[in-house]
């Protein structure tokens, strides 16, 4: 009886996860975003996001491009096998990544819906107590690249995004979400 219940539960759970992932993926669009790389050279990156925020992101990155704002890397999460730690270590700016929230075992991240973006995560780390992600970002934990009032902060706020750097229980300086 227990084995039948486990198989039934696993089958239903797997089906729900697959359904949710497929449902989220149907709202994902791929944008080609011109930006300046870490050396100040113009390049084009790939950003996967929810179609409901695509126009916002295009407008924000157009302004950042005019200001020559540097984005070290902008590649889809799939190129990192969806591994958030690897993307942060590579200082990769990304949006869509079907995963749970940092520190959670079940709750889906806004990234899973393509409604959140992490920008230059090495220079704008996630900080919760003594935990800093990526670890190499520890030297930026008290002085991140993105600050309240900075151009990038103002652009995202003008487009209705919330910034993780304003959260009370932790600081996720790289993170903007709708």
C-alpha positions as CSV (number, residue, x, y, z in Angstrom):
1,X,0.0,0.0,0.0
2,X,2.8,2.4,0.9
3,X,4.6,1.7,-2.3
4,X,1.5,2.3,-4.4
5,X,0.9,5.6,-2.5
6,X,4.5,6.7,-3.1
7,X,4.4,5.9,-6.8
8,X,1.1,7.7,-7.2
9,X,2.4,10.7,-5.2
10,X,5.6,10.8,-7.2
11,X,3.8,10.5,-10.5
12,X,1.3,13.3,-9.5
13,X,4.1,15.5,-8.2
14,X,6.3,15.0,-11.3
15,X,3.3,15.8,-13.5
16,X,2.5,19.0,-11.7
17,X,6.1,20.2,-11.8
18,X,6.3,19.3,-15.5
19,X,2.9,21.1,-16.1
20,X,4.0,24.2,-14.2
21,X,7.4,24.3,-16.0
22,X,5.7,24.0,-19.3
23,X,3.1,26.6,-18.4
24,X,5.8,29.0,-17.3
25,X,7.9,28.3,-20.4
26,X,5.0,29.2,-22.8
27,X,5.3,32.8,-21.5
28,X,9.0,33.1,-22.1
29,X,10.5,35.1,-24.9
30,X,14.1,35.5,-26.0
31,X,15.5,39.0,-26.3
32,X,18.8,40.0,-28.0
33,X,20.1,42.9,-25.8
34,X,22.9,45.2,-26.9
35,X,25.1,46.1,-24.0
36,X,28.7,47.0,-23.1
37,X,30.8,44.1,-21.8
38,X,33.3,44.3,-18.9
39,X,35.9,45.8,-21.2
40,X,33.6,48.5,-22.5
41,X,33.1,46.8,-25.9
42,X,29.6,46.8,-27.5
43,X,28.2,43.2,-27.6
44,X,24.8,41.5,-27.8
45,X,23.6,39.3,-25.1
46,X,20.7,36.9,-24.9
47,X,18.0,37.4,-22.2
48,X,15.1,35.0,-21.7
49,X,12.2,36.6,-19.8
50,X,8.4,36.6,-19.4
51,X,6.7,38.3,-22.3
52,X,4.9,40.6,-19.8
53,X,8.1,42.3,-18.9
54,X,9.9,42.1,-22.2
55,X,9.1,45.7,-23.3
56,X,10.2,47.0,-19.9
57,X,13.5,45.2,-20.2
58,X,14.1,46.4,-23.7
59,X,13.5,50.0,-22.7
60,X,15.7,49.7,-19.5
61,X,18.6,48.2,-21.4
62,X,18.3,50.7,-24.2
63,X,18.9,53.5,-21.6
64,X,21.7,51.5,-20.0
65,X,23.3,51.1,-23.4
66,X,23.1,54.8,-24.1
67,X,24.9,55.3,-20.7
68,X,27.5,52.6,-21.6
69,X,26.6,50.7,-18.5
70,X,28.6,47.5,-18.3
71,X,27.1,44.0,-18.1
72,X,29.8,41.4,-17.8
73,X,27.9,38.5,-19.3
74,X,24.3,37.9,-20.5
75,X,23.6,34.3,-21.5
76,X,20.6,32.0,-20.9
77,X,20.5,29.9,-17.7
78,X,20.4,26.8,-19.9
79,X,24.0,27.4,-20.9
80,X,24.9,26.9,-17.2
81,X,22.6,23.9,-16.8
82,X,20.2,26.1,-14.8
83,X,22.8,26.2,-12.0
84,X,22.4,29.5,-10.2
85,X,25.7,29.3,-8.4
86,X,27.6,28.8,-11.6
87,X,25.8,31.8,-13.2
88,X,26.6,34.0,-10.2
89,X,30.3,32.9,-10.2
90,X,30.4,33.8,-13.9
91,X,28.8,37.2,-13.1
92,X,26.1,36.3,-15.6
93,X,23.1,38.6,-15.9
94,X,20.0,36.5,-16.5
95,X,16.2,36.4,-16.0
96,X,14.4,33.1,-16.7
97,X,15.6,30.1,-14.8
98,X,13.1,27.4,-13.6
99,X,14.2,27.0,-10.0
100,X,13.1,27.4,-6.4
101,X,13.9,30.5,-4.3
102,X,17.3,30.7,-2.7
103,X,17.0,29.0,0.7
104,X,13.7,27.2,-0.2
105,X,13.0,23.6,-1.0
106,X,9.6,24.1,-2.6
107,X,8.7,27.8,-3.3
108,X,9.3,28.8,-6.9
109,X,11.4,31.8,-7.6
110,X,10.2,34.7,-9.7
111,X,12.9,33.6,-12.0
112,X,10.9,30.4,-12.7
113,X,8.3,32.6,-14.2
114,X,10.8,34.9,-16.0
115,X,9.6,37.8,-13.9
116,X,13.0,38.5,-12.1
117,X,16.4,39.5,-13.3
118,X,19.8,39.3,-11.6
119,X,22.3,41.9,-12.8
120,X,26.1,41.5,-12.5
121,X,25.7,39.1,-9.5
122,X,29.4,39.1,-8.6
123,X,29.3,42.9,-8.0
124,X,25.8,42.8,-6.5
125,X,25.8,39.8,-4.3
126,X,23.0,38.1,-2.3
127,X,23.7,38.7,1.4
128,X,21.9,37.1,4.4
129,X,23.8,37.3,7.6
130,X,27.2,35.7,7.0
131,X,26.1,34.0,3.8
132,X,27.2,35.8,0.6
133,X,26.5,34.4,-2.9
134,X,28.6,34.2,-4.9
135,X,31.3,33.8,-2.3
136,X,33.7,35.9,-4.6
137,X,31.2,38.7,-4.2
138,X,31.9,39.1,-0.5
139,X,34.2,42.1,-1.2
140,X,31.2,43.9,-2.7
141,X,28.7,42.9,0.0
142,X,29.0,46.3,1.8
143,X,29.5,48.3,-1.4
144,X,27.5,46.8,-4.3
145,X,27.5,48.2,-7.8
146,X,23.8,48.8,-7.7
147,X,22.7,51.3,-5.0
148,X,19.5,53.0,-4.1
149,X,19.2,56.1,-6.3
150,X,21.6,54.9,-9.0
151,X,20.6,55.1,-12.6
152,X,19.9,51.3,-12.9
153,X,17.9,51.4,-9.7
154,X,15.8,54.4,-11.0
155,X,15.2,52.8,-14.3
156,X,13.9,49.5,-12.9
157,X,11.8,51.4,-10.2
158,X,10.3,53.6,-13.0
159,X,9.1,50.4,-14.7
160,X,7.5,49.0,-11.6
161,X,10.1,46.6,-10.4
162,X,10.9,45.8,-6.8
163,X,14.6,45.7,-5.8
164,X,16.1,43.0,-3.6
165,X,18.5,45.5,-2.1
166,X,15.6,47.1,-0.2
167,X,14.5,43.8,1.5
168,X,14.7,43.7,5.3
169,X,15.6,40.1,6.2
170,X,18.3,39.9,3.4
171,X,19.8,41.9,0.7
172,X,19.8,40.6,-2.9
173,X,21.5,43.5,-4.6
174,X,21.5,41.8,-8.1
175,X,17.8,41.2,-8.1
176,X,14.8,43.1,-9.6
177,X,11.4,41.5,-9.9
178,X,7.8,42.2,-10.8
